[in-house]
Amino acid sequence: MKHPLLTLLVIPAAMNMSASELPDTTMNLSEVRVTAIKQSRSLLRQPVTVTTVRMPEIERLNVAGLKGVSEIAPNFYMPEYGSRMTSSIYVRGIGARIDQAAVGLNVDNIPYLNKNAFDFEMADVERVEILRGPQSTLYGRNTIAGLVNVYTINPMNYQGIRLMGEITTNGSWRESFGLYVRIKPRLAMSLSGYSNDSRGYFTNIHNGKKADRALDESVRWRTIWRPSSVLNIENTFSMNFDKQRGYPYKYVETGTIDYNDPCSYDRKGVTDGITVTWAAPWFTLASITGLQYLSDDLTLDQDFMPLSYFTLNQRQHERSVTQDIVLRGYKGNYRWLAGVFGFYKHNRMHAPVTFKKDGIEKLILEKVNQTVAPMGMRLSWDDDEFILDSRFRQPVRGLAVYHRSSLDLGKWTLAAGIRFDYEHANLSYKSDVSTSATMWRGQTAMGSREIDIHDSGRLGQTFRELLPNFSVTYNMRNSAIFVSAAKGYKAGGYNTQMFSNILQSKMMSVMGQAPEHDVDKMVSYRPEVSWNYEIGGHISCDGGRVYSTFSAFCIDVRDQQVTVFPEGDATGRMMTNAGRTRSVGAELTLNYTPVTKWMFNLSYGYTHATFRKFHNGITDLSGNRVPYAPSNTLFLSATYRLPVKSSWIKAVTFTPTLRGTGSIYWDEENLYRQPFYAELGASVRFEHDWWSLDLWGKNLTDTSFDVFRYESIGNNFFQSGLPVRGGLTVRINLDYPRI
């Protein structure tokens, strides 16, 4: 991996912002759109809590991906740990560490169905919208906690060349380029690319290498064609390649990363989406078609110790297609939206777990020999290692119809919607293990026992759900207050990682050491359903210099899906259903621009999420806090822009920031906790009409904190947050004359 020639070239300050304008995150509220397809009113008329992060702030705060949006949006938390596969998002106490996401993601209106693809670098992103609370009525499955919309630069609106280059204190670099051309008045195209070589921050002392080094590359080609004034056709094609070592987990007893087998995560993704919109006088019709292919390869030292217990190599190939047809119209003070959504995805997975010498000795032989020792016998394994092999096919298909109506009655707006969601999931599995062991009496071999297990089967689940929502909004001149009630939904599924445990159990049962498990009961988990009750508002005053949003919410969840590490010597993770949980909290954002030179931003979120009814089979955990979701998120920033009378520099901008998160519980028993912590950041920007230079630093106080902690086979592990770091970022923006 070599440094490119463009190491000191970077994206511009703001797409359409002159040097005399202060980079901000707010616009005239009548111009703000939540999405381009399903909602067209301004934020003031929407009964939803949303935070919009625009390109100026994305660049000024050095936000490289969705994880950088954490805390900027209240109660939105996406921790950075493990690898890009562990793209966990928590909103208002609801989230998911494995399997299906609790927060949806759309990129240029195309839905991403697999959360393994959520963590990507955001190059040439125009804005990011974070909608909090269930969006299931309009967006369906797996938006129980919220929805993230990412919009890239539109070549119809901007034409030019954009370059970016960045170097950091640990030797990492990033670079991107973008070419935006309006070929004809009705035809525009863009081509952009991105590359990132992250040298890593954490060293595995076993081999002296960085445990978190990564290389990421991507390319995007977007075409927009407007053959007539009523027809718009857009196509976006993207590819990304990621290769990283990943999983810098430290052993609690030593505080060091020290494991002997390799850990890595490789990912390849291809997405193509076409959006066709036809606008009639009284309605619009839109078709959104998405095609996706995701291939990833995970290699894991599952014990994360210098001993040879067991390793996992999980390879997946997933193909999916989505189709959404949206019809939206209005007549007088009545607005309506109706749609049909369908999807199909097929995942093929191979996930062998290799038991090695120490795993055989500690997890199998010690247990068996404790039983047979009183009889003067002992068991030995004939192989130094053996494989618990598992292969899966997971086809999932779904269909939904939905409708939403709103009626304006003077200053009041009444709205209601409903969705019927159908989904069918299958799991075909084939598990194998072939090994042998010998029983001894003293020094005499009593015979070898062949262990040859071949297990296969097919499971299926069907889910049907009605998802209503209701809202009442009171509209004032520059403000609005709303109350809403909405049902959220997250589909059920299968714990594929538990099949190695099932094979291990079957193997032990052959030797008379353990009962067999019911496969269907052990690997299946139920859907998660919630009701979200909320009161909130959007306020703009003082001539637009003050903009604020607020909300208070109560969420009742039935069968919340919780990721746990099974008791004992299990080799994987599993999803289980907690009986009932409740989450209550509040959110506040405040943007204040007293004069053109100054801007202040505040975002604060509070969540109190507890189990109301949950027994894990051993202990009643009712009243405990829901793990992994932070109680508080805080973001503060102040921006001062100093104009400079120079031919080379037009202005210097100073931006200190403060991010705070916590506390976070790491387990259902609430034995381990990360207290509230804060990170101080700052940046200085030198800007001109066509270039900018940023000097930035993050976690300047070098605050020590954990972003993940767990227990496996009796050992505790954690990952530390990133230490103090800084960098230099250059952006060049060469505009073309508009056609």
Beta strands, then each sheet from edge to edge (+ up, - down):
strand 1: 49-54
strand 2: 76-77
strand 3: 89-91
strand 4: 94-96
strand 5: 103-107
strand 6: 110-111
strand 7: 125-132
strand 8: 146-152
strand 9: 160-168
strand 10: 173-184
strand 11: 187-198
strand 12: 203-204
strand 13: 209-210
strand 14: 214-228
strand 15: 231-244
strand 16: 250-251
strand 17: 264-279
strand 18: 283-301
strand 19: 310-331
strand 20: 334-350
strand 21: 353-355
strand 22: 377-381
strand 23: 386-409
strand 24: 412-441
strand 25: 444-475
strand 26: 479-490
strand 27: 493-494
strand 28: 524-525
strand 29: 528-541
strand 30: 546-564
strand 31: 574-592
strand 32: 598-613
strand 33: 632-643
strand 34: 651-662
strand 35: 664-665
strand 36: 673-674
strand 37: 677-687
strand 38: 691-698
strand 39: 706-712
strand 40: 715-720
strand 41: 725-735
sheet 1: 1+ 7- 8+ 5+ 6-
sheet 2: 2+ 3- 4+
sheet 3: 22+ 24- 23+ 20- 19+ 18- 17+ 15- 14+ 11- 10+ 9- 41+ 38- 37+ 34- 33+ 32- 31+ 30- 29+ 26- 25+
sheet 4: 12+ 13-
sheet 5: 16+ 40- 39+
sheet 6: 22+ 24- 23+ 21-
sheet 7: 27+ 28-
sheet 8: 35+ 36-
end
